[in-house]
């Protein structure tokens, strides 16, 4: 039973560029959440997708957008990259409408913006 | 923004000793969870305690929750070198619209 997978593992971009990160949830899970974790900090909630809709959103600008596909996989898009977007981006999957109980996390994508 | 803060920020103990870390949060919660993170990679869920529970056990882990003080503690008994990691508390609110992680405690267990 595959856990949560994310791609790519590492990514280097320059300011102003756009990036797309991908996540496949744990088998049987229908809810995907995305988090940004700066070095030395706790993860910060970006948004959550359920039934292909953005269900909840944290305090992130519109430059951060996402999508969930019918197979429950998800993408995180960040436009007009800033140096401050450099971070570890974590995807988590869970089951059900509540979506917060026992989230399973992927290994993350390390984004570096130069 | 962070909802919770862990204390201490860093903790170093000898293998076999117990490790206690605390979490304080700011607003009413629905559930509180503890996660472990090794070397800046993915987080692993450890335990969930609901707002109407006061104590929960899972193997070598013991979690307490005091909603009147808006605080929780995680006790790891008989620590092992493999317990070396960062530990985060995380909460969701009754409105259910966000999930907040604390600032984390970095635990080092010396063999």
Interface residues (C-beta under 8 A of the other chain):
Chain A: X4 X33 X35 X37 X39 X41 X42 X43 X44 X45 X48 X56 X58 X59 X88 X90 X92 X98 X100 X101 X102 X103 X104 X105 X106 X107 X108
Chain B: X1 X2 X4 X30 X31 X33 X35 X40 X41 X42 X43 X44 X45 X48 X88 X92 X96 X97 X98 X99 X100 X101 X102 X103 X104
